[in-house]
Structures are given as structure tokens and as C-alpha cells.
Amino acid sequence: MPEFAPTAAEAFLLALIRKRESNNDYTRVNPVSSASGAYQFINGTWRIACANTGVGGAYTRAGSAPPVDQDYNALWLLRMSGPNSSFSSFRTLSNAR
């Protein structure tokens, strides 16, 4: 696994996102979408993050992955897209490679 070393600001943002999205519940499952896990990754975004980081790919849903994998992929997504991104802007970014 690549090194997981968020800055203090990144750790703070991830904590805010995690609290807002799931109340810090790494197993949370959204009843009306494919979103799951602490950061409420939808399955498509989870697969993209896993493919780019090499972390968590053994799990089809974020909510099934261990916390360290969810945290790592959330950090990667934060670094790639910023704190105010949407899936559509992230998707454009990932397709541009």
C-alpha cells in the first residue's frame, strides 16, 4: 500500500467529510443508491479510486473495505479533485489521463 500521510488540513477535511457523510460509520450503506462506507463512495467512484491507488480493489463496495482503505482512497480523491468536487468533474479528470 502506498504511504498514507495526509497533511493536517487534509486530515481535518477528511474528518469533516466522514462525519457529514456517515457519522463516522465505515459500514454505512445508503438505502437509495450504491453509496457506502464512511465517505459514501458510489460504486463507480470506488472502482476508479481503487484502480488509481491499487488499494481496496478486493472490495466491490467501499462499505465492505477496511477503514484504512477507505481513508486512503478518500485522500486520493481529495487530492485529485479538491474538497468541492462532484463526481462529474472527477470523472472528467480521470478520463483525461
C-alpha positions as CSV (number, residue, x, y, z in Angstrom):
1,M,0.0,0.0,0.0
2,P,1.3,3.5,-0.8
3,E,2.2,5.7,2.1
4,F,-0.8,7.3,3.8
5,A,0.3,10.7,5.1
6,P,-2.3,13.4,5.0
7,T,-1.4,16.9,5.9
8,A,-3.1,18.4,8.9
9,A,-5.5,20.2,6.7
10,E,-6.3,17.1,4.7
11,A,-6.9,15.1,7.8
12,F,-9.3,17.8,9.1
13,L,-11.2,17.9,5.8
14,L,-11.4,14.1,5.7
15,A,-12.8,14.1,9.3
16,L,-15.4,16.7,8.3
17,I,-16.5,14.7,5.2
18,R,-16.6,11.4,7.1
19,K,-18.7,12.9,9.9
20,R,-21.1,14.6,7.4
21,E,-21.5,11.6,5.1
22,S,-21.8,8.7,7.6
23,N,-21.4,10.0,11.1
24,N,-18.0,8.2,11.1
25,D,-19.6,4.8,10.2
26,Y,-17.3,2.9,7.9
27,T,-20.0,0.3,7.2
28,R,-22.9,2.7,6.4
29,V,-24.9,1.8,3.3
30,N,-27.2,4.3,1.6
31,P,-30.6,2.7,1.1
32,V,-31.4,4.5,-2.2
33,S,-28.1,4.5,-4.1
34,S,-24.9,2.5,-4.3
35,A,-23.1,4.8,-1.9
36,S,-21.4,3.1,1.1
37,G,-18.7,3.5,3.6
38,A,-17.5,6.4,5.7
39,Y,-17.2,8.7,2.8
40,Q,-20.3,7.4,0.9
41,F,-18.4,6.4,-2.2
42,I,-20.7,5.3,-5.0
43,N,-19.6,2.1,-6.6
44,G,-18.3,3.7,-9.8
45,T,-16.2,6.2,-7.9
46,W,-14.9,3.5,-5.6
47,R,-13.7,1.4,-8.6
48,I,-12.0,4.4,-10.1
49,A,-10.2,5.2,-6.8
50,C,-9.2,1.6,-6.3
51,A,-7.8,1.4,-9.9
52,N,-5.7,4.5,-9.4
53,T,-4.4,3.8,-5.9
54,G,-4.1,0.0,-6.0
55,V,-5.9,0.0,-2.6
56,G,-9.2,-1.6,-1.8
57,G,-9.8,-3.4,-5.2
58,A,-10.7,-6.6,-3.5
59,Y,-13.9,-5.0,-2.3
60,T,-16.8,-4.2,-4.7
61,R,-18.3,-1.6,-2.3
62,A,-16.5,0.9,-0.1
63,G,-18.6,-0.1,2.9
64,S,-17.0,-3.6,2.8
65,A,-13.5,-2.3,2.8
66,P,-11.4,-1.8,5.9
67,P,-11.2,1.8,7.2
68,V,-7.6,2.2,6.1
69,D,-8.5,1.5,2.5
70,Q,-11.5,3.9,2.6
71,D,-9.3,6.6,4.2
72,Y,-6.6,6.2,1.6
73,N,-9.0,6.3,-1.4
74,A,-10.7,9.3,0.1
75,L,-7.4,11.1,0.5
76,W,-6.5,10.3,-3.1
77,L,-9.9,11.6,-4.3
78,L,-9.5,14.8,-2.2
79,R,-6.0,15.4,-3.7
80,M,-7.2,14.7,-7.2
81,S,-10.4,16.7,-7.2
82,G,-10.4,19.0,-4.2
83,P,-12.9,19.4,-1.4
84,N,-15.7,20.9,-3.5
85,S,-15.6,18.4,-6.4
86,S,-18.5,16.5,-7.8
87,F,-18.4,13.0,-9.4
88,S,-18.9,14.6,-12.8
89,S,-15.9,16.8,-12.5
90,F,-13.9,13.9,-11.1
91,R,-15.0,11.7,-13.9
92,T,-13.8,14.2,-16.5
93,L,-10.5,14.5,-14.7
94,S,-10.0,10.7,-14.6
95,N,-11.0,10.3,-18.3
96,A,-8.5,13.0,-19.4
97,R,-5.5,10.8,-18.5
